[in-house]
Amino acid sequence: MTIEFRHSMISQKMNIDEIMRIIFKTETQAKVGALILKRILEKGVYSEERTLQFGVYEEDMREILEESKVSRPTFFKVLKRLRYIGLIKKQYRFYYLSTDFPNALRRLERAIRSILKRKLKHTAVFDEQF
């Protein structure tokens, strides 16, 4: 599973649809991914556990499947990918939003900056960029 994008495509003002187009290879998968995240944000509740996770129960996810109008395999392939990359987690019968994906991107950014700082430490480029 790969995520492909050009750096110029990334903006802090991106919406869910735009982000999903980067994460998924097909427009259909991107639309389903966006639908899942939007419905969790709209219909989500805090879990009954003490962890205060925000998400939806399996029954709600079945409704999202029906609303998506795609095959079960396509829907669950998208859901599996969202879980794999860390945007969604599942505990028992509860699907909830996760910060694993954005946290991983921050760690990646820090690692790259660290490598560049070590390499460019004694150049004018370093002073301008960092």
RAHU-V640518 format. One line per field, one symbol per residue. phi: phi as a letter, one per 20 degrees, with the letter a starting at -180 (. if undefined). A space follows every 10 residues. Layout:
phi=???
This chain:
phi=.cddaegffe bfefegffff fffdedffff ffgffgffff ffdfceffef fledaceggf ffffgfffld fggfgfffff fgffeneccc cldcecfceg ffffffffff fffffffffd gdcfggffed
